[in-house]
């Protein structure tokens, strides 16, 4: 941040849509804001190595608060803004949190509700004051008040902030991310500055990201993917992060910004395609016929053009006409008119969905990673994007397949450990630095990683010539979904037969 503020002081760092108008924060102004918040937090008693909870949507002042905490050597811990109050108790207690900064009245109410169970929670600061005028609680204050106090301290101690920054090192803990905790209490995944910055740089180098990129920050900040795309890579590259006005305006804001670098889980891409097809069914017959005719052309040659392959002159001409009449307007309507790189991850994307977007000129690709690996393990090169793989290992990553089919990863982006949980850490990290992903898969003949299922779900065939051979239900399911007449399929083990398939047309 300080580097960008010195070299590009007037360049936009963050944008926030407020009352329908995009407000821009340049790097120089961001640096001043971060310094003021850091000084305010120091005066309030935040200590180096202490955890601080942050709860809210993507907001410039909450991003600045994360930077301020890290500048002091404290450790920001984002919690999901839609989590119930009871779900916040364990992270706050486990990390012994005294300080939290939240977005609005809803989050303040949650923190006040859990105070009886978390008596150490002594300081609560809020960004948006609406609805909080009559709240009188010990330790409750606005971010504006914290900033004002910090500015007074800055004037009295002009070197304090920079001296605190210099005390930090790459190996210090930068952030902690709590996993979902579906089988028990959440685990705090500890990452250092080194692990997060290294993976952010690896991803940026792979896709040649620059300060010219525009990103829409709409996913939960508590998710490490959002932290990488809209925080770590933002700081590494210096591009612009745009914060939508609200969840309800994300689609509109996406069209207004026209991001160049975009991430969404498959369900978001699927929702967009569904809305397109519904609108086309309601369109006039001429427009509908034109759309379907040019989409046939797109599916025939679009992916090949996207992959840089040779295409006949006639097909290229047809595609160019389709791009003018259909694909270009469609990309613009979706907010993808400027997208250079679009990623999806989290689950297998349907081949039809994958083909559709690449057919109309959207460079959608898949990646593989997790909270414990700081996201970037495998990425798909621009000309090698395929629906059934998750790409090749990116810079610094080693992959090997265990005897049981489990994918093991060695990377500079691996977690330091699970907070206060050495037993769980020992289960996933070997003594020589390999991380157990719990995913089963293999490297194909092109060097791409294929994930076939979770290791615990991989079964063995019973009887016959293939007795004892392994099979992966999800891999079978995904392969069968390639057939146009199969909408959903479930493969499962049976005590009486090797395995069964249930298909829903």
C-alpha positions as CSV (number, residue, x, y, z in Angstrom):
1,X,0.0,0.0,0.0
2,X,2.7,2.5,0.9
3,X,4.6,1.7,-2.3
4,X,1.5,2.4,-4.4
5,X,0.8,5.5,-2.4
6,X,4.3,6.8,-3.0
7,X,4.5,5.9,-6.7
8,X,0.9,6.4,-7.8
9,X,-0.7,8.7,-5.2
10,X,-3.6,9.9,-7.4
11,X,-4.4,6.5,-9.0
12,X,-7.7,4.9,-7.8
13,X,-7.3,2.2,-5.2
14,X,-10.9,1.6,-4.2
15,X,-14.4,2.6,-5.4
16,X,-17.6,2.3,-3.5
17,X,-21.1,2.9,-4.8
18,X,-23.0,5.1,-2.4
19,X,-26.5,6.5,-3.2
20,X,-26.0,5.5,-6.8
21,X,-22.7,7.3,-7.3
22,X,-19.3,5.7,-7.4
23,X,-16.9,7.3,-4.9
24,X,-13.2,6.9,-5.5
25,X,-10.4,6.5,-2.9
26,X,-6.9,7.2,-4.4
27,X,-3.9,5.3,-2.9
28,X,-2.6,8.5,-1.2
29,X,-5.9,9.0,0.6
30,X,-6.1,5.3,1.5
31,X,-2.7,5.5,3.1
32,X,-3.7,8.4,5.3
33,X,-6.9,6.7,6.3
34,X,-5.0,3.5,7.2
35,X,-2.6,5.5,9.3
36,X,-5.4,7.2,11.1
37,X,-7.2,4.0,11.9
38,X,-4.0,2.3,13.0
39,X,-3.2,5.2,15.4
40,X,-6.7,5.1,16.7
41,X,-6.6,1.3,17.3
42,X,-3.2,1.7,19.1
43,X,-4.6,4.3,21.4
44,X,-7.6,2.1,22.1
45,X,-5.2,-0.7,23.2
46,X,-4.8,-3.1,20.3
47,X,-1.6,-5.1,20.7
48,X,0.9,-6.7,18.3
49,X,-0.1,-10.4,17.8
50,X,-3.6,-9.8,19.0
51,X,-6.6,-10.9,16.9
52,X,-9.3,-8.5,15.8
53,X,-12.7,-9.5,14.3
54,X,-14.0,-7.7,11.2
55,X,-17.6,-8.4,10.1
56,X,-19.3,-6.8,7.1
57,X,-19.6,-6.6,3.4
58,X,-16.8,-5.3,1.1
59,X,-16.4,-1.7,2.2
60,X,-13.3,0.6,1.7
61,X,-13.1,1.5,5.3
62,X,-13.2,-2.1,6.4
63,X,-10.4,-3.0,4.0
64,X,-8.5,0.0,5.4
65,X,-9.1,-1.4,8.9
66,X,-7.6,-4.7,7.9
67,X,-4.5,-2.9,6.6
68,X,-4.3,-0.8,9.8
69,X,-4.5,-3.9,12.0
70,X,-1.7,-5.6,10.0
71,X,0.4,-2.5,10.1
72,X,0.3,-2.7,13.9
73,X,1.2,-6.4,13.8
74,X,-2.3,-7.5,14.8
75,X,-4.2,-10.2,13.0
76,X,-7.5,-9.5,11.3
77,X,-10.1,-12.3,11.3
78,X,-13.1,-11.8,9.0
79,X,-16.4,-13.5,9.9
80,X,-19.3,-14.1,7.6
81,X,-21.7,-11.2,7.7
82,X,-24.7,-13.5,7.4
83,X,-23.7,-15.8,10.3
84,X,-26.0,-16.0,13.3
85,X,-24.8,-14.4,16.6
86,X,-24.3,-17.9,18.1
87,X,-21.9,-18.8,15.3
88,X,-19.6,-15.9,16.2
89,X,-19.1,-17.1,19.8
90,X,-16.5,-19.8,19.1
91,X,-14.2,-17.7,16.8
92,X,-14.3,-14.8,19.3
93,X,-13.6,-17.1,22.2
94,X,-11.1,-19.3,20.5
95,X,-9.0,-16.3,19.2
96,X,-9.5,-14.4,22.6
97,X,-10.8,-11.3,20.7
98,X,-11.1,-8.0,22.5
99,X,-11.6,-5.8,19.4
100,X,-14.0,-6.0,16.6
101,X,-15.0,-3.6,13.8
102,X,-18.3,-4.2,12.1
103,X,-20.2,-2.6,9.2
104,X,-23.6,-1.6,10.6
105,X,-26.4,-1.9,13.2
106,X,-27.1,-5.6,12.3
107,X,-23.6,-6.6,13.1
108,X,-23.4,-4.4,16.2
109,X,-26.5,-6.2,17.6
110,X,-24.8,-9.6,17.0
111,X,-21.7,-8.5,18.9
112,X,-23.8,-7.1,21.8
113,X,-25.8,-10.3,21.9
114,X,-22.7,-12.5,22.3
115,X,-21.0,-10.3,24.9
116,X,-22.4,-12.2,27.8
117,X,-20.7,-15.4,26.5
118,X,-17.6,-13.4,25.4
119,X,-16.9,-11.0,28.2
120,X,-13.4,-10.2,26.9
121,X,-15.0,-8.4,23.9
122,X,-14.4,-4.9,25.1
123,X,-14.3,-2.7,22.0
124,X,-16.9,-2.6,19.2
125,X,-16.5,-0.1,16.4
126,X,-19.0,0.4,13.6
127,X,-18.7,1.9,10.1
128,X,-22.3,2.8,9.2
129,X,-24.0,4.8,12.1
130,X,-27.6,4.5,10.8
131,X,-29.9,3.2,13.5
132,X,-27.2,3.4,16.2
133,X,-27.8,7.0,17.5
134,X,-29.5,5.9,20.8
135,X,-27.2,2.9,21.5
136,X,-25.3,3.4,24.8
137,X,-22.9,0.6,25.5
138,X,-19.5,0.4,27.1
139,X,-16.8,0.1,24.5
140,X,-19.1,0.9,21.6
141,X,-18.0,3.7,19.2
142,X,-18.0,4.7,15.6
143,X,-15.2,4.3,13.2
144,X,-15.4,8.1,12.7
145,X,-14.6,8.7,16.3
146,X,-11.7,6.2,16.1
147,X,-10.3,7.9,13.0
148,X,-10.6,11.4,14.7
149,X,-8.7,10.2,17.7
150,X,-6.1,8.6,15.5
151,X,-5.6,11.8,13.5
152,X,-4.8,13.7,16.8
153,X,-2.3,11.0,17.7
154,X,-0.7,11.2,14.2
155,X,-0.1,14.9,14.6
156,X,1.6,14.3,17.9
157,X,3.6,11.2,16.8
158,X,4.2,11.6,13.0
159,X,6.7,8.6,12.9
160,X,4.7,6.1,14.9
161,X,2.9,4.4,12.0
162,X,6.0,3.9,9.8
163,X,8.0,2.6,12.8
164,X,5.3,0.1,13.5
165,X,5.2,-1.1,9.9
166,X,9.0,-1.6,10.0
167,X,8.7,-4.0,12.9
168,X,6.8,-6.5,10.8
169,X,8.3,-9.4,8.8
170,X,7.3,-11.8,6.1
171,X,6.9,-14.7,8.6
172,X,4.5,-12.8,10.8
173,X,0.9,-14.0,10.9
174,X,-1.1,-11.9,8.5
175,X,-4.7,-13.2,8.8
176,X,-6.7,-16.1,10.1
177,X,-9.7,-17.7,8.2
178,X,-12.2,-19.9,10.0
179,X,-13.3,-23.0,8.0
180,X,-17.0,-23.9,7.8
181,X,-16.9,-26.3,10.7
182,X,-19.4,-28.7,9.2
183,X,-18.2,-31.6,11.3
184,X,-17.5,-29.7,14.5
185,X,-16.1,-26.4,15.6
186,X,-14.5,-24.3,12.8
187,X,-10.8,-24.4,12.5
188,X,-8.8,-21.3,12.3
189,X,-6.4,-21.5,9.3
190,X,-3.4,-19.4,10.0
191,X,-1.6,-17.7,7.1
192,X,1.5,-15.5,7.1
193,X,2.2,-12.4,5.0
194,X,4.6,-14.6,3.0
195,X,2.1,-17.3,2.1
196,X,-0.6,-14.8,1.0
197,X,1.7,-12.5,-0.9
198,X,3.4,-15.4,-2.6
199,X,0.2,-16.9,-3.9
200,X,-1.1,-13.5,-4.9
201,X,2.0,-12.9,-6.9
202,X,1.9,-16.4,-8.5
203,X,-1.6,-15.9,-9.7
204,X,-0.9,-12.4,-11.0
205,X,2.2,-13.6,-12.9
206,X,0.2,-16.5,-14.4
207,X,-2.5,-14.3,-15.8
208,X,-0.3,-11.2,-16.4
209,X,-2.4,-9.0,-14.1
210,X,-1.5,-5.3,-14.0
211,X,-2.6,-2.2,-12.2
212,X,-5.1,-1.6,-15.1
213,X,-7.4,-4.3,-13.9
214,X,-10.9,-3.6,-12.4
215,X,-12.4,-6.1,-9.9
216,X,-15.8,-6.2,-8.4
217,X,-15.6,-7.3,-4.7
218,X,-19.0,-8.9,-4.0
219,X,-18.1,-12.2,-2.4
220,X,-17.9,-12.5,1.5
221,X,-14.6,-11.0,2.8
222,X,-14.5,-14.0,5.3
223,X,-13.8,-16.3,2.4
224,X,-10.1,-16.6,1.5
225,X,-10.9,-16.4,-2.2
226,X,-12.3,-13.0,-1.8
227,X,-9.3,-12.1,0.4
228,X,-6.9,-13.1,-2.4
229,X,-8.7,-11.6,-5.4
230,X,-9.8,-8.4,-3.8
231,X,-7.1,-7.8,-1.1
232,X,-3.8,-9.6,-1.5
233,X,-3.7,-9.4,-5.3
234,X,-5.1,-5.9,-5.1
235,X,-2.1,-4.9,-3.0
236,X,0.4,-6.8,-5.1
237,X,-0.9,-5.5,-8.5
238,X,-2.3,-2.1,-7.5
239,X,-5.5,-2.5,-9.5
240,X,-8.9,-1.1,-8.6
241,X,-11.3,-2.9,-6.3
242,X,-15.0,-1.8,-6.7
243,X,-17.4,-2.4,-3.8
244,X,-21.1,-2.7,-4.9
245,X,-23.7,-0.7,-3.1
246,X,-25.5,-3.7,-1.8
247,X,-26.2,-7.4,-2.5
248,X,-29.3,-6.3,-4.5
249,X,-27.4,-4.1,-6.8
250,X,-24.5,-6.5,-7.7
251,X,-25.9,-7.3,-11.2
252,X,-26.3,-3.6,-12.0
253,X,-22.9,-2.7,-10.6
254,X,-21.3,-5.5,-12.5
255,X,-22.6,-4.0,-15.8
256,X,-21.5,-0.5,-14.8
257,X,-18.0,-1.4,-13.8
258,X,-17.3,-4.0,-16.5
259,X,-14.5,-5.8,-14.6
260,X,-11.5,-7.1,-16.4
261,X,-10.8,-9.8,-13.8
262,X,-13.7,-11.7,-12.4
263,X,-14.4,-14.7,-10.1
264,X,-17.7,-16.5,-9.4
265,X,-18.7,-20.0,-8.3
266,X,-20.5,-22.1,-11.0
267,X,-23.9,-21.3,-9.5
268,X,-23.5,-17.6,-10.4
269,X,-22.5,-18.3,-14.0
270,X,-25.5,-20.8,-14.1
271,X,-27.9,-18.1,-12.8
272,X,-26.7,-15.7,-15.5
273,X,-27.2,-18.2,-18.3
274,X,-30.6,-19.1,-17.0
275,X,-31.7,-15.5,-17.0
276,X,-30.4,-15.1,-20.6
277,X,-32.3,-18.2,-21.8
278,X,-35.5,-17.0,-20.1
279,X,-35.3,-13.6,-21.7
280,X,-34.7,-15.2,-25.1
281,X,-37.8,-17.4,-24.7
282,X,-39.8,-14.2,-24.2
283,X,-38.2,-12.4,-27.2
284,X,-39.8,-12.1,-30.6
285,X,-39.5,-15.0,-33.0
286,X,-37.0,-13.2,-35.3
287,X,-34.7,-12.3,-32.5
288,X,-35.0,-15.8,-31.0
289,X,-34.2,-17.5,-34.3
290,X,-31.2,-15.2,-34.8
291,X,-29.9,-15.9,-31.3
292,X,-30.1,-19.7,-31.7
293,X,-28.6,-19.7,-35.2
294,X,-25.6,-17.7,-34.1
295,X,-25.2,-19.7,-30.9
296,X,-24.8,-22.8,-33.1
297,X,-22.0,-21.0,-34.9
298,X,-20.5,-19.9,-31.5
299,X,-20.5,-23.5,-30.1
300,X,-18.9,-24.8,-33.3
301,X,-16.0,-22.3,-33.5
302,X,-16.0,-20.1,-30.4
303,X,-14.0,-22.3,-28.1
304,X,-11.5,-23.0,-30.9
305,X,-11.0,-19.2,-31.5
306,X,-10.7,-18.7,-27.7
307,X,-7.9,-21.3,-27.7
308,X,-6.1,-19.8,-30.6
309,X,-6.8,-22.7,-32.9
310,X,-7.1,-22.4,-36.7
311,X,-10.7,-21.8,-38.0
312,X,-11.9,-21.6,-41.6
313,X,-12.4,-18.2,-43.2
314,X,-16.2,-18.7,-43.7
315,X,-16.7,-19.8,-40.0
316,X,-14.5,-16.9,-38.9
317,X,-16.7,-14.5,-40.9
318,X,-19.9,-16.0,-39.5
319,X,-18.5,-15.7,-36.0
320,X,-17.5,-12.0,-36.6
321,X,-21.1,-11.2,-37.7
322,X,-22.4,-13.1,-34.7
323,X,-20.1,-11.2,-32.4
324,X,-21.5,-7.9,-33.8
325,X,-25.1,-8.9,-33.6
326,X,-25.3,-11.3,-30.6
327,X,-22.2,-12.2,-28.6
328,X,-20.9,-8.6,-28.1
329,X,-24.3,-7.2,-26.9
330,X,-24.8,-10.3,-24.8
331,X,-21.4,-9.9,-23.1
332,X,-22.2,-6.2,-22.5
333,X,-25.6,-7.1,-21.0
334,X,-23.9,-9.6,-18.6
335,X,-21.2,-7.1,-17.6
336,X,-18.5,-9.1,-19.3
337,X,-17.7,-6.7,-22.1
338,X,-14.2,-6.0,-20.7
339,X,-13.4,-9.4,-18.9
340,X,-10.0,-10.6,-19.8
341,X,-9.8,-13.4,-17.2
342,X,-12.8,-15.0,-15.5
343,X,-12.4,-17.8,-12.9
344,X,-14.7,-20.3,-11.3
345,X,-14.0,-22.9,-8.6
346,X,-15.5,-24.7,-5.7
347,X,-17.2,-27.5,-7.7
348,X,-17.2,-29.0,-11.1
349,X,-18.8,-26.7,-13.7
350,X,-21.1,-28.2,-16.2
351,X,-19.6,-28.7,-19.7
352,X,-22.5,-26.9,-21.4
353,X,-22.1,-23.9,-19.1
354,X,-18.4,-23.9,-19.6
355,X,-18.8,-24.1,-23.4
356,X,-21.4,-21.4,-23.6
357,X,-19.3,-18.7,-22.0
358,X,-16.2,-19.6,-23.9
359,X,-18.3,-19.7,-27.1
360,X,-19.4,-16.1,-26.7
361,X,-15.9,-14.9,-26.0
362,X,-15.6,-14.9,-22.2
363,X,-12.3,-16.4,-21.1
364,X,-13.7,-18.5,-18.3
365,X,-11.3,-20.9,-16.7
366,X,-11.1,-23.2,-13.6
367,X,-8.7,-23.2,-10.7
368,X,-8.0,-25.5,-7.8
369,X,-7.2,-24.6,-4.3
370,X,-8.5,-24.2,-0.7
371,X,-8.3,-22.1,2.4
372,X,-5.2,-24.0,3.5
373,X,-3.3,-23.5,0.3
374,X,-4.1,-19.7,0.0
375,X,-6.3,-20.6,-3.1
376,X,-3.8,-21.0,-5.9
377,X,-2.6,-24.6,-6.5
378,X,-3.6,-25.2,-10.1
379,X,-4.7,-22.7,-12.9
380,X,-5.7,-23.2,-16.5
381,X,-3.6,-21.6,-19.1
382,X,-5.5,-19.4,-21.5
383,X,-5.3,-21.8,-24.4
384,X,-5.8,-25.0,-22.4
385,X,-9.1,-24.4,-20.6
386,X,-11.2,-27.6,-20.3
387,X,-14.4,-28.4,-18.4
388,X,-13.0,-31.6,-17.0
389,X,-9.7,-30.4,-15.5
390,X,-8.6,-27.8,-13.0
391,X,-5.4,-26.8,-14.8
392,X,-1.7,-27.2,-14.2
393,X,0.3,-26.6,-11.0
394,X,1.2,-22.9,-10.8
395,X,4.5,-21.4,-9.8
396,X,6.1,-23.0,-6.7
397,X,3.6,-25.8,-6.4
398,X,4.5,-29.5,-6.3
399,X,1.8,-32.2,-6.6
400,X,1.9,-35.9,-6.0
401,X,-0.7,-38.6,-5.8
402,X,-0.7,-41.0,-2.8
403,X,-1.4,-44.7,-3.1
404,X,-5.0,-44.2,-2.2
405,X,-5.5,-41.6,-4.9
406,X,-5.3,-38.6,-2.6
407,X,-3.8,-35.4,-4.0
408,X,-0.8,-34.1,-1.9
409,X,0.4,-30.5,-2.3
410,X,3.6,-28.7,-1.4
411,X,3.5,-25.0,-1.9
412,X,4.8,-21.7,-0.5
413,X,1.2,-20.8,0.2
414,X,0.4,-23.5,2.7
415,X,-1.1,-22.7,6.0
416,X,1.2,-22.2,9.0
417,X,-1.2,-24.4,11.0
418,X,-4.6,-24.6,12.6
419,X,-4.9,-22.1,15.5
420,X,-4.6,-23.9,18.9
421,X,-5.1,-27.3,17.1
422,X,-1.8,-29.1,16.7
423,X,-3.6,-32.5,16.3
424,X,-5.6,-31.2,13.3
425,X,-2.5,-29.6,11.9
426,X,-0.6,-32.9,12.1
427,X,-3.4,-34.7,10.2
428,X,-3.0,-32.5,7.1
429,X,0.6,-31.4,7.2
430,X,3.4,-34.0,7.0
431,X,6.8,-33.5,8.6
432,X,8.4,-32.9,5.2
433,X,5.8,-30.2,4.2
434,X,3.1,-32.1,2.1
435,X,-0.5,-31.0,2.6
436,X,-3.2,-33.7,2.5
437,X,-6.1,-32.2,0.4
438,X,-8.6,-35.0,1.1
439,X,-9.3,-34.8,-2.7
440,X,-8.8,-37.8,-5.0
441,X,-7.5,-37.3,-8.5
442,X,-4.8,-37.8,-11.1
443,X,-2.6,-35.9,-13.5
444,X,-3.6,-36.5,-17.1
445,X,-1.4,-37.0,-20.1
446,X,-1.4,-33.2,-20.8
447,X,-0.1,-32.4,-17.3
448,X,-3.5,-31.2,-16.0
449,X,-5.0,-32.1,-12.7
450,X,-8.3,-33.9,-12.6
451,X,-10.3,-34.0,-9.4
452,X,-12.5,-37.0,-9.3
453,X,-14.0,-37.0,-5.7
454,X,-13.3,-36.6,-2.1
455,X,-11.0,-39.5,-0.9
456,X,-13.5,-40.6,1.7
457,X,-16.2,-41.1,-1.0
458,X,-14.0,-43.2,-3.3
459,X,-15.3,-46.7,-3.3
460,X,-14.2,-50.1,-4.5
461,X,-15.9,-52.4,-6.9
462,X,-17.0,-55.8,-5.6
463,X,-16.8,-59.0,-7.6
464,X,-16.2,-59.6,-11.2
465,X,-13.0,-59.0,-13.2
466,X,-12.6,-55.6,-11.6
467,X,-12.9,-56.8,-8.0
468,X,-11.2,-54.3,-5.7
469,X,-10.8,-51.6,-8.3
470,X,-11.5,-48.0,-7.1
471,X,-14.2,-45.9,-8.5
472,X,-15.3,-42.3,-7.7
473,X,-19.0,-41.6,-7.7
474,X,-18.6,-37.9,-8.5
475,X,-16.3,-38.6,-11.4
476,X,-18.9,-41.0,-12.8
477,X,-21.7,-38.4,-12.2
478,X,-19.8,-35.6,-13.9
479,X,-19.0,-37.8,-17.0
480,X,-22.7,-38.8,-17.3
481,X,-23.8,-35.1,-17.1
482,X,-22.0,-34.6,-20.4
483,X,-24.9,-36.3,-22.1
484,X,-27.6,-33.7,-23.1
485,X,-30.5,-35.9,-21.9
486,X,-29.2,-36.3,-18.4
487,X,-29.9,-33.4,-16.1
488,X,-28.9,-35.0,-12.8
489,X,-27.3,-38.3,-11.7
490,X,-26.3,-39.9,-8.5
491,X,-23.8,-42.8,-8.1
492,X,-23.7,-44.7,-4.8
493,X,-22.5,-47.9,-3.3
494,X,-24.8,-50.7,-2.4
495,X,-24.2,-53.7,-0.1
496,X,-25.7,-56.0,-2.7
497,X,-24.1,-54.8,-6.0
498,X,-20.9,-53.2,-7.0
499,X,-22.5,-49.8,-7.6
500,X,-25.8,-48.2,-8.8
501,X,-26.8,-45.2,-10.9
502,X,-29.9,-43.2,-10.5
503,X,-30.6,-40.9,-13.4
504,X,-33.1,-38.1,-13.6
505,X,-33.9,-36.9,-17.1
